[in-house]
Amino acid sequence: MSGRGAGAPGEGQRGGSRPGVGSAGESRSSERRPDVETHRERRPVPGAPGEGPLSGGGRLLVVGDLATDVVAVHDRPLAVATDTAAHVVLRPGGAAANVAAWAAAQGAEVTLLARVGAATAEQHRAELRRAGVCPVLREDPDRPTATIVCLVDSTGERTMLNDRGAGAALGPADWDESLLDDAARVHLSGYLLFSAPGRDLAALILARCRARSVPVSVDPASAGPLARLGPQTFLDLVNGVDLLLPNQDEVRLLGGHRDAETAGLRLAERTGALVVVKRGADGVVLCRPDGTLLGRVPTPEAKVVDTTGAGDSFAGAFLAARLTGASPLTAAAAGCAAAARCVTHPGARPAEDL
């Protein structure tokens, strides 16, 4: 869904002028670029490892959720059992769709596979095409497109009410092997793993990517559903991916430590994946697959309006930069810059697409 996407930016932060917080995009900025080593994986998906260069471009295939966001920005605390004045807007959202839009905004060729209600399918196709994304939308005749109510307080922090609608039914029947024909990387939204059909689809995609040497990345998406799914179940489902993009709360669950950086290092060593931990105003931490620190990238300053989709914007820009051959640290700086832009306006997509 919209929001988080990888770590809602500022897990617990924002307000006034803040470093590109970004929910997911817990941004970053500049950094020293140490040499990167060859990525190791416990059960690798062959292909460009999370740390190695992904030069030569190629298409990014994003799989997961698309939604309509109802964004309500309120300056005062919610008044129970009465009215609270707010600025309310409708925006296109969904974590996977947001990632796709932000990657396209950085110049990447992007395809999105998602499931939507038939009644709004053409509207969402048009919005994605306008954003530069090639939409592969499966139409559900019975379920509506997912809807997310995003309540955004005066600091820019958001709380979401989520009706996954047709998105929860995205499954193996929606897959088409030809989607991998020109894919240089596949990115899975973690929301895919929170439904039985989605888990089956993720398993299918991972198997096909492994067979075709296409690298796969995953954003855990949201700490609440992740806790209900169970950290070990999640890790079993994503075994073999080369890149994980958790936020602080998610990495604490998956890495088993209260300190987000320590948890990130543990998670990287355990999974053999490059782990990029989004820490909101504190920037991002990149952890090598062997459990050592690759580097930290700070967030640029930004005037925070709405942190919805900050993590998604980070992920999209990070992946787009990696597809051009940028190092993980350089790509993280691009992701942070995107997250800093994302939080300055209501909604989770690039402002020019709204």
C-alpha positions in Angstrom: 0.0 0.0 0.0 0.9 3.4 -0.2 2.8 4.4 2.6 5.5 2.5 4.0 6.7 1.0 1.2 9.7 -0.1 2.7 9.6 1.4 5.7 7.6 4.3 6.2 9.9 6.9 6.4 10.3 8.0 9.4 9.3 5.4 11.7 8.5 7.6 14.5 9.7 11.0 13.3 8.9 13.9 11.1 7.8 17.4 11.5 8.8 20.7 10.3 12.0 20.7 8.4 13.3 17.2 8.6 15.8 15.3 6.7 14.1 13.6 3.9 12.5 11.3 6.3 10.5 9.1 4.3 8.6 6.5 5.6 10.1 4.0 3.7 12.4 6.1 2.2 14.2 6.9 5.2 16.5 8.8 3.1 20.1 9.2 2.7 22.4 11.6 1.1 26.0 11.3 0.4 28.6 8.9 1.6 32.0 7.4 1.1 31.9 4.6 -1.5 34.0 1.6 -0.3 34.7 -1.1 -2.7 31.9 -3.6 -2.9 32.5 -7.3 -2.7 30.8 -10.1 -4.5 27.4 -10.9 -2.9 27.0 -14.3 -1.2 23.7 -15.9 -0.7 22.5 -18.9 1.3 20.4 -20.1 -1.5 21.0 -17.6 -4.2 18.8 -16.4 -7.0 21.5 -16.4 -9.6 22.3 -13.1 -11.2 23.5 -9.8 -10.2 24.0 -9.9 -6.5 22.7 -7.2 -4.3 26.0 -5.5 -4.0 27.4 -6.1 -7.5 26.8 -3.7 -10.3 23.7 -4.0 -12.4 24.9 -2.3 -15.4 23.4 -2.4 -18.8 19.9 -1.2 -17.8 17.0 -3.5 -18.5 13.5 -3.5 -17.2 12.3 -3.6 -13.6 9.3 -5.8 -12.9 7.4 -4.8 -9.8 4.8 -7.2 -8.4 2.3 -6.3 -5.7 -0.4 -3.9 -4.6 -2.1 -0.9 -6.3 -4.6 1.2 -4.4 -6.6 4.4 -4.1 -5.4 6.4 -1.2 -7.7 8.7 0.7 -5.3 11.1 2.4 -6.6 13.2 5.3 -4.1 15.8 6.6 -5.3 17.1 10.0 -3.5 19.8 12.1 -5.1 18.9 15.4 -5.4 15.6 17.2 -8.4 13.5 16.1 -11.4 14.3 18.2 -13.2 11.1 19.2 -17.0 10.9 18.5 -17.1 14.2 16.7 -15.6 16.1 13.7 -12.0 17.0 13.1 -11.2 19.4 10.3 -8.8 18.0 7.6 -7.6 18.5 4.1 -8.7 15.4 2.2 -7.5 14.3 -1.2 -7.7 11.2 -3.3 -4.4 9.9 -4.7 -3.2 6.9 -6.5 -1.2 4.6 -4.2 -0.2 1.1 -3.3 3.3 0.2 -2.3 4.2 -1.7 -5.5 2.6 0.9 -7.7 4.4 3.7 -5.9 7.8 1.9 -6.2 7.1 1.5 -10.0 6.2 5.2 -10.4 9.3 6.5 -8.6 11.6 4.1 -10.5 10.1 5.4 -13.7 10.5 9.0 -12.6 14.3 8.2 -12.4 14.2 7.0 -16.0 13.9 3.3 -15.5 11.8 1.0 -17.8 9.2 -0.4 -15.4 6.4 -2.9 -15.6 3.9 -3.3 -12.8 1.9 -6.5 -12.2 -1.1 -5.9 -9.9 -4.8 -6.8 -9.5 -7.5 -4.2 -9.4 -11.3 -3.9 -9.5 -12.7 -3.9 -13.0 -14.6 -0.7 -12.4 -11.5 1.4 -11.9 -9.0 -0.5 -14.0 -8.8 1.9 -16.9 -8.4 4.9 -14.5 -5.4 3.2 -12.9 -3.9 2.2 -16.2 -4.0 5.8 -17.4 -2.4 7.0 -14.2 0.4 4.5 -14.4 1.0 5.2 -18.1 1.2 8.9 -17.3 3.8 8.1 -14.7 5.8 6.2 -17.3 5.0 2.7 -16.0 3.8 -0.2 -18.2 0.7 -1.5 -16.4 -0.2 -5.2 -16.4 -3.4 -5.1 -14.4 -5.5 -8.1 -13.9 -9.2 -7.1 -13.5 -11.3 -8.6 -10.7 -15.0 -8.6 -11.4 -16.0 -9.2 -7.8 -13.6 -7.2 -5.6 -12.9 -3.4 -5.7 -9.5 -1.9 -6.1 -7.7 -1.7 -2.7 -8.5 1.5 -0.7 -6.2 3.0 1.9 -7.3 5.7 4.3 -4.1 7.6 5.4 -4.5 9.8 8.4 -1.7 12.3 8.5 -1.0 14.4 11.6 0.7 17.8 11.9 4.2 16.2 12.0 3.6 14.3 8.8 3.3 11.0 10.5 0.7 8.7 9.0 -1.6 6.0 10.3 -3.3 3.8 7.7 -6.6 1.9 7.4 -6.3 -0.8 4.8 -8.8 -2.6 2.7 -6.8 -4.7 0.3 -9.7 -5.5 -2.0 -8.7 -7.1 -5.3 -5.0 -6.9 -4.3 -5.4 -9.7 -1.8 -6.4 -12.1 -4.6 -3.3 -11.5 -6.7 -2.0 -15.0 -7.3 -0.4 -17.6 -9.6 -3.3 -17.4 -12.1 -2.3 -13.7 -12.8 1.3 -14.7 -13.7 2.7 -14.6 -17.3 6.1 -16.1 -17.9 6.8 -13.5 -20.6 7.0 -10.8 -18.0 10.5 -12.0 -17.3 11.7 -11.9 -20.9 13.4 -8.5 -20.6 13.5 -8.1 -16.8 16.8 -7.2 -15.3 15.4 -7.3 -11.7 12.1 -8.2 -10.0 10.9 -6.4 -7.0 8.2 -7.9 -4.7 6.1 -5.8 -2.3 5.9 -7.5 1.1 2.2 -7.1 1.0 2.2 -9.9 -1.5 3.2 -12.3 1.3 0.3 -11.4 3.6 -2.3 -13.4 1.6 -2.3 -17.1 0.6 -2.6 -16.4 -3.1 0.2 -13.8 -2.9 2.5 -16.2 -1.1 1.9 -18.8 -3.8 2.7 -16.2 -6.5 5.8 -15.1 -4.7 7.1 -18.7 -4.5 6.4 -19.2 -8.3 8.2 -15.9 -9.2 11.2 -16.8 -7.0 11.5 -20.2 -8.6 11.2 -18.8 -12.2 13.7 -16.0 -11.4 16.1 -18.5 -10.0 15.9 -20.6 -13.1 16.4 -17.5 -15.3 19.1 -15.8 -13.2 17.0 -12.7 -12.5 17.8 -11.1 -9.1 14.9 -10.4 -6.7 14.4 -7.8 -4.0 11.7 -7.6 -1.3 10.4 -4.8 0.9 8.8 -6.3 4.0 6.1 -3.6 3.7 4.6 -3.2 7.2 5.6 -4.3 10.7 2.0 -5.1 11.9 1.2 -7.7 9.2 4.8 -8.9 9.3 4.5 -9.7 13.0 1.2 -11.6 12.4 2.8 -13.6 9.6 5.8 -14.4 11.7 9.4 -13.4 11.1 10.6 -16.9 10.4 7.8 -17.6 8.0 8.7 -14.4 6.1 12.4 -15.4 6.0 11.5 -18.8 4.7 9.3 -17.2 2.0 12.0 -14.8 0.8 14.9 -17.3 1.0 17.2 -16.6 -2.0 16.5 -12.9 -2.6 19.6 -10.7 -2.9 18.2 -7.5 -1.5 15.9 -6.6 1.5 14.6 -3.1 2.2 13.2 -3.1 5.7 12.5 -0.1 7.9 13.5 0.1 11.6 10.5 -1.7 13.0 10.6 -4.4 10.4 14.3 -5.1 10.7 14.0 -5.4 14.5 11.4 -8.1 14.0 13.5 -9.9 11.3 16.9 -9.4 12.9 15.9 -10.1 16.5 17.5 -7.0 18.1 16.2 -3.7 19.4 19.0 -1.8 17.8 18.1 -1.4 14.1 21.7 -1.4 12.8 22.6 -4.5 14.7 19.4 -6.2 13.6 20.3 -5.2 10.0 23.7 -6.8 10.2 22.3 -10.0 11.7 19.6 -10.2 9.1 22.2 -9.7 6.3 24.4 -12.4 7.6 21.5 -14.8 8.2 20.0 -14.3 4.7 23.0 -13.6 2.6 21.3 -10.6 1.2 22.3 -6.9 1.0 20.1 -5.3 3.7 19.2 -1.6 3.5 17.7 -0.4 6.7 15.6 2.7 6.4 15.8 4.8 9.6 13.8 7.9 8.8 15.5 11.1 9.8 18.6 9.1 10.8 19.2 8.0 7.2 19.9 4.5 6.0 22.3 1.8 6.9 23.6 -0.7 4.3 24.7 -4.1 5.5 26.7 -6.5 3.4 25.7 -10.1 2.9 28.5 -11.3 5.2 27.1 -9.3 8.1 29.5 -6.4 8.0 28.7 -2.7 7.5 28.9 -1.3 4.0 28.0 2.2 4.9 25.6 4.8 6.2 23.9 7.5 4.2 22.2 10.5 5.8 19.0 12.1 4.8 18.8 15.5 3.1 16.6 18.2 4.7 13.0 18.4 3.7 9.9 20.2 4.9 7.6 17.3 5.8 3.9 17.4 4.8 3.1 13.7 4.5 5.3 10.7 5.0 3.0 8.3 3.1 5.1 6.5 0.4 8.5 7.8 1.5 9.8 4.2 1.7 8.3 3.4 -1.6 10.0 6.4 -3.2 13.3 5.4 -1.7 13.0 1.8 -3.0 12.0 3.0 -6.5 14.9 5.4 -6.9 17.4 3.0 -5.3 16.4 0.2 -7.7 16.4 2.5 -10.7 19.9 3.7 -9.9 21.2 0.2 -9.4 19.9 -0.8 -12.8 22.2 1.9 -14.3 25.2 0.4 -12.6 25.3 2.7 -9.6 26.9 1.3 -6.4 24.6 0.6 -3.4 25.8 3.7 -1.6 25.3 6.0 -4.6 21.9 4.4 -5.2 21.0 5.0 -1.6 21.8 8.7 -2.0 19.4 8.8 -5.0 16.8 7.0 -2.9 17.1 9.5 -0.1 16.8 12.4 -2.4 13.6 10.9 -3.8 12.2 10.3 -0.3 12.9 13.9 0.6 10.8 15.0 -2.4 8.1 12.6 -1.6 7.4 13.9 1.9 6.9 17.5 0.8 3.4 16.9 -0.7 0.3 14.8 0.1 0.3 11.5 -1.6 2.8 8.7 -2.3 3.6 9.2 -6.0 5.9 11.8 -7.6 4.2 15.2 -7.5 4.3 15.6 -11.3 2.2 12.5 -11.6 -0.6 13.6 -9.3 
